[in-house]
Amino acid sequence: MKKKWFFILIFSNLLALGLLAGLTRPVSAKYSAPKTPPPPKPTVITLDDPGAKKLGENFVLTGKLTLAGQPVVGKSIIVTLDGKLLGMSRTDQKGEYALKVNQDMAAGDYQLAATFKGTRLMALSTTSVPLKILPADFNVQTVPPIAGVSFMMDGRQFVTDQNGMAVISINKGGTYQLTVEANRYSNPNQKIEFARWLDEYYLPYRDIQIPQKGTITVGLNVYYRVNQTFVDLDGRPVDPSRITGISIKSAQGDIFNYQQGQTLWVPASRIARRSSGLESTKLLYSVMRVTVDGSNVVIAAQQRFFTGTNETWKISLTLYSIQVAARDLLLGSPVGSAVVIKYPNGKVENHPLNEVGFVSIPSLARGIYQIQIAGTKGLDTTTPVALSRNQIVSENVITYLDLGIAGGFGLFIALGLLLFGRPWLLLTRKYRLKFKRYRMRESERVSIHDN
């Protein structure tokens, strides 16, 4: 038994020595070529065409990454715009990716690119599509609709069309100042002035954020050139040069005064804000005063008018006529050559008398006139006439002949009174003595008889 264990121990030691000798034995070097890794498999990346986009419009870019027709999951996709990084996205379980774009890009043409940089087993892939950013159209609507109204924005002028709409294209988003240039509007029969914006803003300029949603509304007050014709109560035309002042009043209470020779520009409308937006309201006017020869010749608020393009107001004036008959006071015959009339404003006119001493003076304003007959030989008299209706005036003139007749008649009366009861005053001295003796004898005889 002891021999058995002895041999086992010797065999183990020999085996250990053999192993140690094998480990320490020099190994001859052998060359073996490195193994070539397999090439990366090709991938396909797509980028959907976004189409044309409006200025300032947010949009989403989408695409897909596949390998041998199978989706590639969880890989990073780099998106560039004209070679500059726009953003990064990661593919989902379907191999699809999406990138929301909200950058402020100016209008123009761009190139979008999507790139997968690849891995050890998947190849790089890239694709590109064009992108077009359209300018933003900014709209302004006038109330009421008026063609030819100018606006200024972005250093450029733009004008309304026949519907009162003005449109300008803006290439880059941001804040711009919009200005209403009402002073540039040109129309021989119409004027405009800025009134207000739809919101509570009353200056002709304001800041606008581009892109702008919807249409900006601006209200304009419109003025029309109004012509006038004047007639008297009989429908006869009145010379406009006699009109020295006109006063009119709108239904809203505004009063407008115009002087002789002024162009009559009358506001035709006013802008009001309603629940539906801005509204243009037509204005009704009443004629309050028309001054002719220093007097008002209309009844206030009796005549009313609306205004319009090439409008003509026919205004009736309360003018009256004076018919003057010049007669000799005693003889009743026509006298004089003309009637001199002095108006309430101090103006003096001569109106010739006809062959029967008569003249009609039409279209006179209410007031007090002074009438005098010219071309007579007699007393110079002036007659005041308060004119408030058509009147006939008989002007009786005392001529020198009338004075002579009156004087002679008075002398005759005085002489008659003097001679009444004294008839001897008409006798000669001889007959007066005889008549005196006769009277004395008659007196004595009457005295004897009485006794």
KASULRA-V593351 format. One record per residue. RES is the residue in one small letter. PHI is phi in whole degrees, -180 to 180 (* if undefined). Layout:
res->RES phi->PHI
res->RES phi->PHI
This chain:
res->m phi->*
res->k phi->-66
res->k phi->-64
res->k phi->-62
res->w phi->-68
res->f phi->-63
res->f phi->-66
res->i phi->-65
res->l phi->-66
res->i phi->-63
res->f phi->-65
res->s phi->-65
res->n phi->-65
res->l phi->-63
res->l phi->-64
res->a phi->-67
res->l phi->-65
res->g phi->-65
res->l phi->-64
res->l phi->-64
res->a phi->-67
res->g phi->-68
res->l phi->-72
res->t phi->-90
res->r phi->-75
res->p phi->-63
res->v phi->-105
res->s phi->-76
res->a phi->-72
res->k phi->-120
res->y phi->-82
res->s phi->-129
res->a phi->-67
res->p phi->-66
res->k phi->-77
res->t phi->-82
res->p phi->-66
res->p phi->-70
res->p phi->-66
res->p phi->-65
res->k phi->-78
res->p phi->-69
res->t phi->-114
res->v phi->-124
res->i phi->-116
res->t phi->-120
res->l phi->-137
res->d phi->-67
res->d phi->-68
res->p phi->-75
res->g phi->75
res->a phi->-77
res->k phi->-121
res->k phi->-79
res->l phi->-59
res->g phi->81
res->e phi->-81
res->n phi->-81
res->f phi->-149
res->v phi->-121
res->l phi->-90
res->t phi->-131
res->g phi->-170
res->k phi->-150
res->l phi->-119
res->t phi->-133
res->l phi->-133
res->a phi->53
res->g phi->81
res->q phi->-105
res->p phi->-64
res->v phi->-102
res->v phi->-103
res->g phi->72
res->k phi->-106
res->s phi->-83
res->i phi->-118
res->i phi->-102
res->v phi->-114
res->t phi->-123
res->l phi->-124
res->d phi->51
res->g phi->83
res->k phi->-104
res->l phi->-59
res->l phi->-104
res->g phi->168
res->m phi->-131
res->s phi->-143
res->r phi->-129
res->t phi->-72
res->d phi->-96
res->q phi->-65
res->k phi->-96
res->g phi->78
res->e phi->-96
res->y phi->-135
res->a phi->-146
res->l phi->-136
res->k phi->-81
res->v phi->-111
res->n phi->-134
res->q phi->-77
res->d phi->-85
res->m phi->-107
res->a phi->-73
res->a phi->-64
res->g phi->156
res->d phi->-106
res->y phi->-131
res->q phi->-122
res->l phi->-97
res->a phi->-137
res->a phi->-119
res->t phi->-132
res->f phi->-108
res->k phi->-74
res->g phi->85
res->t phi->-137
res->r phi->-64
res->l phi->-106
res->m phi->-125
res->a phi->-79
res->l phi->-65
res->s phi->-147
res->t phi->-149
res->t phi->-152
res->s phi->-147
res->v phi->-142
res->p phi->-80
res->l phi->-132
res->k phi->-118
res->i phi->-102
res->l phi->-84
res->p phi->-63
res->a phi->-88
res->d phi->-88
res->f phi->-106
res->n phi->-115
res->v phi->-127
res->q phi->-114
res->t phi->-91
res->v phi->-126
res->p phi->-72
res->p phi->-65
res->i phi->-134
res->a phi->-84
res->g phi->87
res->v phi->-85
res->s phi->-95
res->f phi->-130
res->m phi->-123
res->m phi->-158
res->d phi->56
res->g phi->73
res->r phi->-125
res->q phi->-102
res->f phi->-140
res->v phi->-129
res->t phi->-73
res->d phi->-91
res->q phi->-64
res->n phi->-94
res->g phi->77
res->m phi->-106
res->a phi->-116
res->v phi->-129
res->i phi->-135
res->s phi->-96
res->i phi->-112
res->n phi->-89
res->k phi->-142
res->g phi->-70
res->g phi->149
res->t phi->-103
res->y phi->-129
res->q phi->-97
res->l phi->-104
res->t phi->-127
res->v phi->-87
res->e phi->-105
res->a phi->-64
res->n phi->-70
res->r phi->-87
res->y phi->-71
res->s phi->-130
res->n phi->-156
res->p phi->-65
res->n phi->-114
res->q phi->-151
res->k phi->-126
res->i phi->-133
res->e phi->-145
res->f phi->-65
res->a phi->-112
res->r phi->-173
res->w phi->-96
res->l phi->-61
res->d phi->-81
res->e phi->-78
res->y phi->-139
res->y phi->-126
res->l phi->-107
res->p phi->-76
res->y phi->-142
res->r phi->-163
res->d phi->-88
res->i phi->-125
res->q phi->-93
res->i phi->-105
res->p phi->-75
res->q phi->-114
res->k phi->-83
res->g phi->79
res->t phi->-113
res->i phi->-83
res->t phi->-109
res->v phi->-127
res->g phi->-96
res->l phi->-126
res->n phi->-85
res->v phi->-112
res->y phi->-117
res->y phi->-116
res->r phi->-77
res->v phi->-110
res->n phi->-95
res->q phi->-134
res->t phi->-124
res->f phi->-124
res->v phi->-133
res->d phi->-90
res->l phi->-66
res->d phi->-95
res->g phi->83
res->r phi->-81
res->p phi->-64
res->v phi->-112
res->d phi->-61
res->p phi->-60
res->s phi->-67
res->r phi->-79
res->i phi->-81
res->t phi->-104
res->g phi->-170
res->i phi->-132
res->s phi->-128
res->i phi->-126
res->k phi->-134
res->s phi->-82
res->a phi->-64
res->q phi->-84
res->g phi->100
res->d phi->-76
res->i phi->-112
res->f phi->-124
res->n phi->-115
res->y phi->-126
res->q phi->-102
res->q phi->-60
res->g phi->88
res->q phi->-76
res->t phi->-72
res->l phi->-88
res->w phi->-96
res->v phi->-115
res->p phi->-60
res->a phi->-93
res->s phi->-154
res->r phi->-133
res->i phi->-96
res->a phi->-128
res->r phi->-94
res->r phi->-115
res->s phi->-64
res->s phi->-89
res->g phi->129
res->l phi->-76
res->e phi->-137
res->s phi->-93
res->t phi->-107
res->k phi->-70
res->l phi->-105
res->l phi->-101
res->y phi->-117
res->s phi->-116
res->v phi->-82
res->m phi->-96
res->r phi->-157
res->v phi->-130
res->t phi->-97
res->v phi->-128
res->d phi->54
res->g phi->88
res->s phi->-125
res->n phi->-79
res->v phi->-120
res->v phi->-132
res->i phi->-90
res->a phi->-57
res->a phi->65
res->q phi->-82
res->q phi->-110
res->r phi->-129
res->f phi->-146
res->f phi->-97
res->t phi->-105
res->g phi->-163
res->t phi->-64
res->n phi->55
res->e phi->-78
res->t phi->-126
res->w phi->-92
res->k phi->-98
res->i phi->-105
res->s phi->-90
res->l phi->-108
res->t phi->-82
res->l phi->-108
res->y phi->-122
res->s phi->-123
res->i phi->-120
res->q phi->-107
res->v phi->-113
res->a phi->-115
res->a phi->-99
res->r phi->-134
res->d phi->-69
res->l phi->-62
res->l phi->-93
res->l phi->-90
res->g phi->75
res->s phi->-85
res->p phi->-62
res->v phi->-136
res->g phi->82
res->s phi->-115
res->a phi->-159
res->v phi->-106
res->v phi->-98
res->i phi->-118
res->k phi->-107
res->y phi->-79
res->p phi->-60
res->n phi->-88
res->g phi->95
res->k phi->-68
res->v phi->-123
res->e phi->-133
res->n phi->-109
res->h phi->-124
res->p phi->-63
res->l phi->-85
res->n phi->-82
res->e phi->-68
res->v phi->-103
res->g phi->73
res->f phi->-131
res->v phi->-151
res->s phi->-114
res->i phi->-112
res->p phi->-91
res->s phi->54
res->l phi->-107
res->a phi->-76
res->r phi->-64
res->g phi->152
res->i phi->-104
res->y phi->-113
res->q phi->-110
res->i phi->-116
res->q phi->-140
res->i phi->-95
res->a phi->-99
res->g phi->84
res->t phi->-112
res->k phi->-109
res->g phi->175
res->l phi->-74
res->d phi->-86
res->t phi->-122
res->t phi->-122
res->t phi->-112
res->p phi->-81
res->v phi->-130
res->a phi->-89
res->l phi->-94
res->s phi->-138
res->r phi->-164
res->n phi->-65
res->q phi->-133
res->i phi->-114
res->v phi->-117
res->s phi->-97
res->e phi->-99
res->n phi->-93
res->v phi->-104
res->i phi->-89
res->t phi->-90
res->y phi->-62
res->l phi->-63
res->d phi->-64
res->l phi->-65
res->g phi->-65
res->i phi->-64
res->a phi->-64
res->g phi->-67
res->g phi->-64
res->f phi->-66
res->g phi->-67
res->l phi->-65
res->f phi->-63
res->i phi->-65
res->a phi->-64
res->l phi->-66
res->g phi->-63
res->l phi->-64
res->l phi->-69
res->l phi->-85
res->f phi->-64
res->g phi->84
res->r phi->-131
res->p phi->-69
res->w phi->-66
res->l phi->-65
res->l phi->-89
res->l phi->-89
res->t phi->-78
res->r phi->-64
res->k phi->-62
res->y phi->-75
res->r phi->-67
res->l phi->-66
res->k phi->-62
res->f phi->-67
res->k phi->-69
res->r phi->-64
res->y phi->-63
res->r phi->-67
res->m phi->-68
res->r phi->-63
res->e phi->-65
res->s phi->-70
res->e phi->-65
res->r phi->-60
res->v phi->-68
res->s phi->-70
res->i phi->-64
res->h phi->-65
res->d phi->-71
res->n phi->-73
